[in-house]
Amino acid sequence: MRTFRQQFKRILTFFLFGAIFSGYNPVFAETAETKDKDTHHAPNSLDWPGIYYGFTPCADCNGIKTTLALNKNNSYILITQYVGKSEREFVEKGKFTSDNKSNTIVLTPRNSSTTQQYFVGENRLIQLDNNGNRISGKLAERYILRRTDIVQSSPSH
C-alpha cells in the first residue's frame, strides 16, 4: 500500500506541474546574442518560467533530487528529496526576484528569510553559494538545474 501511495504521489505531482504549464508554449529563435549561453539578462532575453530539474551534491546522502518550477507571476515551487536518506519530499513555496545586471534570480521562501540564488543561463539555472558566487571545484557541474519542459522542434529541411 505504501509503494502505491508513493507512486500515486509522484504521478499526481507530475500531472500538477503539467497542468500548471500546459498552456505554456515557448518559441525560441537563435540570434547572434543568444549563441553565448551565459550572457543573457534574466527577464529580458530568456523565457525563464518553466520547470528545472537537477541532482545536486549532498554531504550526508547520495544526492538531492531537485525540481524547481518558476511561474510567470514570480512565484516558485521547490521540491527536494534527499536520496538515500529519506523518501520524504520537501516542498517550499515562495517568490523570486531577478537582477538584470548579474543575470541572477533570488528565491525567497514564504516561511523563512533564507534565500537561494541562481545564475540564469539558456534553459538552465546554476546554483550559487551564499555570497552569490558560482560554486567551483570538481562538483561544480552538478549544481546545474536543467529546464525539462522544453519541447524540441523538428529539424528544418
C-alpha positions as CSV (number, residue, x, y, z in Angstrom):
1,M,0.0,0.0,0.0
2,R,2.8,2.4,0.8
3,T,4.5,1.9,-2.6
4,F,1.2,2.6,-4.3
5,R,0.8,5.8,-2.4
6,Q,4.4,6.9,-3.2
7,Q,3.8,6.1,-6.9
8,F,0.5,7.9,-6.8
9,K,2.0,10.9,-5.2
10,R,4.8,11.1,-7.8
11,I,2.3,10.8,-10.7
12,L,0.0,13.4,-9.1
13,T,2.9,15.8,-8.7
14,F,3.9,15.3,-12.3
15,F,0.3,16.0,-13.5
16,L,0.1,19.0,-11.3
17,F,3.2,20.5,-12.9
18,G,1.9,19.5,-16.3
19,A,-1.4,21.2,-15.6
20,I,0.3,24.4,-14.4
21,F,2.4,24.7,-17.5
22,S,0.1,23.1,-20.1
23,G,-0.8,26.4,-21.7
24,Y,2.8,27.5,-21.8
25,N,4.3,27.0,-25.3
26,P,7.7,28.8,-25.7
27,V,9.1,29.7,-29.0
28,F,12.9,30.1,-29.3
29,A,15.0,31.6,-32.1
30,E,18.8,31.7,-32.0
31,T,20.3,35.1,-32.8
32,A,23.9,36.3,-32.6
33,E,23.1,37.5,-29.0
34,T,21.7,34.1,-27.8
35,K,24.6,32.0,-29.1
36,D,26.6,32.6,-25.9
37,K,24.6,30.7,-23.3
38,D,25.9,32.6,-20.2
39,T,25.4,36.2,-21.4
40,H,21.7,36.8,-21.0
41,H,19.7,39.2,-18.9
42,A,17.2,37.2,-16.9
43,P,13.8,38.5,-17.7
44,N,14.7,40.3,-20.9
45,S,16.3,37.7,-23.2
46,L,15.2,34.5,-21.6
47,D,11.9,32.7,-21.1
48,W,12.8,31.7,-17.5
49,P,9.4,30.5,-16.4
50,G,9.4,26.7,-16.5
51,I,10.4,23.5,-14.7
52,Y,14.0,22.9,-13.9
53,Y,15.5,19.6,-12.6
54,G,18.8,18.5,-11.2
55,F,20.6,16.1,-8.9
56,T,22.8,18.3,-6.6
57,P,25.5,17.1,-4.3
58,C,24.8,16.2,-0.6
59,A,27.2,15.8,2.3
60,D,25.3,13.0,4.0
61,C,23.3,11.4,1.3
62,N,23.5,10.2,-2.3
63,G,22.4,13.5,-3.7
64,I,19.5,16.0,-3.6
65,K,16.8,15.4,-6.3
66,T,15.7,19.0,-7.0
67,T,12.7,20.2,-9.0
68,L,12.1,24.0,-9.3
69,A,9.1,25.4,-11.0
70,L,9.3,29.2,-11.8
71,N,6.0,30.8,-12.6
72,K,5.3,33.9,-14.7
73,N,3.9,35.8,-11.7
74,N,7.3,35.4,-9.9
75,S,6.2,32.7,-7.6
76,Y,8.0,29.4,-7.4
77,I,7.7,25.8,-6.0
78,L,10.9,24.0,-5.0
79,I,10.7,20.2,-4.3
80,T,13.7,18.5,-2.8
81,Q,14.4,14.9,-1.8
82,Y,17.5,13.7,0.0
83,V,18.1,10.4,-1.9
84,G,19.5,7.6,0.2
85,K,18.5,9.3,3.4
86,S,14.7,9.7,3.2
87,E,11.8,9.1,0.8
88,R,10.2,12.4,2.1
89,E,9.9,15.2,-0.4
90,F,10.2,18.8,1.0
91,V,8.0,21.4,-0.7
92,E,8.9,25.1,-0.5
93,K,6.8,27.9,-2.0
94,G,7.7,31.5,-2.3
95,K,8.5,34.4,-4.6
96,F,11.6,35.2,-6.6
97,T,13.2,38.4,-7.9
98,S,15.5,38.8,-10.8
99,D,18.6,41.0,-11.2
100,N,19.3,42.1,-14.8
101,K,22.9,43.2,-14.1
102,S,24.1,39.9,-12.6
103,N,21.7,37.6,-14.5
104,T,20.5,36.0,-11.3
105,I,17.3,35.2,-9.6
106,V,16.8,35.1,-5.8
107,L,14.3,32.7,-4.3
108,T,12.7,33.9,-1.0
109,P,10.5,31.2,0.7
110,R,7.2,32.2,2.4
111,N,8.1,30.8,5.8
112,S,11.8,31.7,6.0
113,S,14.3,34.6,5.4
114,T,16.9,32.2,4.0
115,T,17.3,32.9,0.3
116,Q,18.9,30.9,-2.6
117,Q,20.5,32.4,-5.7
118,Y,20.7,31.0,-9.2
119,F,22.6,32.3,-12.2
120,V,20.2,32.3,-15.2
121,G,21.5,30.7,-18.4
122,E,19.7,29.4,-21.5
123,N,17.4,26.6,-20.4
124,R,19.4,26.2,-17.1
125,L,19.9,27.6,-13.7
126,I,23.2,27.4,-11.9
127,Q,23.0,27.3,-8.1
128,L,25.2,30.0,-6.4
129,D,26.8,29.9,-3.0
130,N,25.6,32.1,-0.1
131,N,27.7,35.0,-1.3
132,G,26.2,34.9,-4.9
133,N,29.3,33.3,-6.4
134,R,29.5,30.3,-8.7
135,I,30.4,27.1,-6.9
136,S,33.8,25.8,-8.1
137,G,35.7,22.5,-7.9
138,K,35.1,19.1,-9.3
139,L,31.4,19.0,-8.3
140,A,30.6,22.4,-9.9
141,E,28.8,20.9,-12.9
142,R,26.4,19.1,-10.5
143,Y,24.9,22.4,-9.3
144,I,23.1,23.0,-12.6
145,L,19.3,22.6,-12.9
146,R,18.2,22.0,-16.5
147,R,14.9,23.0,-17.9
148,T,12.7,20.0,-18.5
149,D,9.6,21.5,-20.1
150,I,11.2,22.5,-23.4
151,V,9.6,21.0,-26.5
152,Q,12.3,20.3,-29.1
153,S,11.3,21.4,-32.5
154,S,11.8,19.1,-35.5
155,P,14.8,19.9,-37.7
156,S,14.2,22.2,-40.6
157,H,14.7,20.9,-44.2
